Amino acid sequence: MRSLPLFHQVAGQPVIVLGEGDAAEAKRRLVERAGGIVVEDDDRDARLAFIALDSPELPVVRLRARGVLVNVTDRPDLCDFTVPSVLDRDPVLIAVGTAGASAGLAKQLRLRLEALLPADLGKLADALYAAREALRIRWSAAADRRHALDAALGQGGPLDPLAEGGGDRVAAWLADPGASAADETVSVMLTSDDPEDLTLRQARLLGSADSILFDRAVPVAILDRARADAVRLPLPYDGPRRPGLTVELRRG
């Protein structure tokens, strides 16, 4: 991973935009859509800057000396951050980036995702936010809450985010006495060292497991597909390696 994806809160904050023409105007619209206030480069409170100039080097040096992070149109070598192609289902935002390699590729991926995600996805997110206290009451332990949400939001679940229905489904799900997810332990046999060879099921299990027991021969690239906060427990070495690699996933 070449970049650390972050969502920066700019609402009500000054953001520098330098330049004229279509590129600069696009950045102004982007900042204003996020609630930011477009300012010139003499604003000492600004911490972000978008530069769309034919000769951006001097402004970049000057702004960086003040601690400002800069994005320079068509110059990824000068950028402290890049701007992804954004799919907006407010408050759900999906950002597709290529570390500046190809804005066109990022856009086309975003357009494909646009066709997959229902227009009312944001309503589902709002309903889940409003139901936070009800979720805590229903499942007081954080792990139990996470398991229940994983099951509900999974493919074919009552809150499947790719299904239509928005937030109306949340109340019905919470009222269902059977809405829970049992603890489970499963074993996954890997066919190769390449994380791209993981099946959809294997990737889903890695992404939802609370703890992972793994053979020491399992490559880091595969373990990195797990949640960052999942507990990782290497299995003790017990002689020659058996064919293939096994990852055990525990929930609960």
C-alpha positions in Angstrom: 0.0 0.0 0.0 1.7 3.2 -1.2 -0.7 5.7 0.5 -2.7 5.8 3.7 -6.3 6.5 2.8 -7.9 9.1 5.1 -11.1 11.2 5.1 -10.1 14.7 6.0 -12.7 16.9 7.7 -12.7 20.3 5.9 -16.2 21.7 6.7 -15.8 25.3 7.8 -12.1 25.2 7.3 -9.9 27.3 4.9 -8.4 25.4 1.9 -6.1 27.0 -0.6 -6.8 26.7 -4.3 -4.3 28.2 -6.7 -4.8 28.5 -10.5 -7.2 29.2 -13.2 -9.1 27.1 -15.7 -11.0 23.9 -15.6 -8.6 22.0 -13.3 -8.6 24.7 -10.6 -12.3 25.2 -10.9 -12.9 21.5 -10.4 -10.8 21.6 -7.2 -12.8 24.6 -6.0 -16.0 22.7 -6.5 -14.6 19.7 -4.7 -13.6 21.8 -1.6 -17.0 23.6 -1.5 -18.9 20.3 -1.8 -17.1 19.1 1.3 -18.0 22.3 3.1 -14.6 23.9 2.9 -13.9 27.6 2.4 -11.7 28.3 -0.6 -9.0 30.9 0.2 -5.8 32.3 -1.4 -2.3 31.2 -0.5 -1.8 34.0 2.1 -4.3 32.5 4.5 -2.1 31.3 7.4 -4.8 29.1 8.9 -5.0 26.8 5.9 -3.5 23.3 6.1 -4.4 22.0 2.7 -3.7 23.4 -0.8 -4.7 22.5 -4.3 -2.3 23.9 -7.0 -3.3 23.9 -10.7 -0.4 26.0 -12.2 1.9 25.5 -15.2 4.9 26.2 -12.9 3.9 24.9 -9.4 7.4 24.4 -7.9 7.8 27.7 -6.1 4.3 27.7 -4.5 4.9 24.1 -3.4 8.1 25.0 -1.6 6.6 28.1 0.0 3.5 26.3 1.2 5.3 23.3 2.5 7.6 25.5 4.5 4.5 26.7 6.3 3.4 23.1 7.0 0.7 23.0 4.3 0.0 19.7 2.5 -0.2 20.2 -1.2 -1.9 18.5 -4.2 -0.6 19.5 -7.6 -2.6 18.7 -10.7 -1.0 16.2 -13.0 2.2 16.2 -10.9 2.1 13.2 -8.5 5.8 13.7 -7.8 5.0 17.0 -6.1 1.9 15.8 -4.2 1.7 15.2 -0.4 -1.7 13.8 -1.0 -3.8 12.7 -4.0 -7.5 13.1 -4.7 -9.4 9.9 -5.2 -12.4 9.4 -7.5 -15.3 9.6 -5.0 -18.6 7.7 -5.0 -21.0 9.7 -2.8 -23.8 8.0 -1.0 -23.8 10.5 1.9 -22.8 9.7 4.5 -21.2 6.7 2.8 -18.2 7.7 0.7 -16.1 5.3 -1.3 -12.8 6.6 -2.6 -10.9 4.9 -5.4 -7.3 6.0 -5.8 -4.3 4.9 -7.8 -1.6 6.9 -6.0 -1.6 9.3 -8.9 -0.9 6.6 -11.5 -4.2 7.1 -13.5 -7.1 9.3 -12.7 -9.0 7.7 -15.6 -8.7 4.2 -14.1 -9.9 5.4 -10.8 -12.9 7.1 -12.4 -13.9 4.0 -14.4 -13.7 1.8 -11.3 -15.9 4.3 -9.5 -18.4 4.3 -12.3 -18.6 0.5 -12.1 -19.2 0.7 -8.4 -21.9 3.3 -8.9 -23.9 0.8 -10.8 -23.6 -1.8 -7.9 -24.6 0.4 -4.9 -28.2 1.3 -4.3 -29.1 5.0 -4.3 -30.5 4.7 -0.7 -27.3 3.2 0.8 -26.8 6.5 2.8 -30.1 6.0 4.5 -29.0 2.6 5.8 -25.8 4.2 7.3 -27.9 7.0 8.9 -30.3 4.4 10.4 -27.4 2.4 11.8 -26.0 5.6 13.3 -29.3 6.4 14.9 -29.6 2.8 16.3 -26.2 2.9 18.1 -27.8 3.0 21.6 -30.3 0.3 20.7 -27.4 -1.9 19.4 -25.5 -1.4 22.7 -28.6 -2.4 24.7 -29.2 -5.5 22.5 -25.6 -6.6 22.5 -23.6 -5.1 25.4 -20.3 -6.7 24.4 -18.5 -5.1 21.5 -17.6 -8.4 20.0 -21.2 -9.6 20.1 -22.3 -6.3 18.4 -19.7 -6.7 15.7 -20.6 -10.3 15.0 -24.3 -9.5 14.8 -23.6 -6.6 12.4 -21.3 -8.7 10.3 -24.0 -11.3 9.9 -26.7 -8.8 9.1 -24.6 -6.8 6.6 -23.1 -9.8 4.9 -24.2 -11.0 1.5 -27.9 -12.0 1.7 -28.2 -10.8 5.2 -31.2 -8.6 6.4 -29.1 -5.5 6.1 -27.1 -6.4 3.0 -25.8 -3.0 1.7 -26.2 -4.1 -1.9 -29.9 -4.7 -1.5 -32.6 -2.0 -1.8 -34.6 -0.9 1.3 -32.4 1.7 2.9 -32.8 2.3 6.6 -36.3 0.8 7.0 -34.7 -2.6 7.5 -32.8 -1.7 10.6 -35.8 -1.4 13.0 -37.2 -4.7 11.7 -33.8 -6.4 12.2 -33.5 -5.2 15.7 -37.0 -6.4 16.5 -36.1 -9.9 15.3 -35.3 -12.1 18.3 -33.2 -14.3 16.1 -30.9 -11.5 15.0 -27.5 -12.7 16.3 -24.4 -14.4 15.1 -23.0 -17.5 16.8 -19.3 -17.8 17.6 -17.5 -20.1 15.2 -14.1 -21.5 14.4 -13.4 -22.4 10.8 -10.3 -23.6 8.9 -9.2 -22.3 5.5 -6.8 -24.2 3.3 -4.9 -21.8 1.1 -3.9 -22.9 -2.4 -1.0 -20.5 -2.9 1.0 -17.7 -1.3 -0.7 -15.1 -3.4 -3.5 -13.1 -1.7 -5.1 -12.6 -5.1 -5.9 -16.4 -5.1 -8.1 -16.1 -2.0 -11.7 -17.0 -2.7 -14.5 -14.5 -1.9 -15.4 -16.7 1.1 -11.8 -16.8 2.4 -11.4 -13.0 2.0 -14.7 -12.5 3.9 -13.7 -14.7 6.7 -10.3 -13.0 7.0 -12.0 -9.6 7.1 -14.4 -10.6 9.9 -12.4 -12.8 12.2 -11.6 -11.6 15.7 -8.5 -13.8 16.0 -6.4 -15.8 13.5 -4.3 -18.9 14.3 -1.9 -19.3 11.5 0.9 -21.5 10.3 4.2 -19.6 10.4 4.6 -20.3 6.7 1.5 -18.1 5.8 2.9 -15.0 4.1 2.3 -11.6 5.6 0.6 -10.5 2.4 -2.3 -12.9 3.1 -2.5 -12.0 6.9 -2.7 -8.3 5.8 -6.1 -9.1 4.4 -7.4 -9.6 7.9 -8.8 -6.8 10.1 -6.0 -4.6 11.5 -7.2 -5.2 15.0 -7.6 -8.9 14.7 -5.5 -10.9 17.2 -2.8 -12.9 15.4 -1.6 -16.1 17.0 1.1 -18.2 15.2 0.8 -21.9 15.7 3.8 -23.6 17.3 6.3 -25.3 15.0 5.7 -29.0 15.0 8.2 -30.4 12.5 8.2 -30.5 8.7 5.5 -28.3 7.0 2.5 -30.2 5.7 1.4 -29.5 2.1 -0.5 -26.3 1.8 -1.1 -23.6 4.4 -3.9 -23.4 6.9 -5.4 -20.4 8.6 -7.8 -20.9 11.5 -10.3 -18.1 12.1 -12.0 -17.7 15.4 -14.9 -15.4 16.2 -15.7 -14.6 19.8 
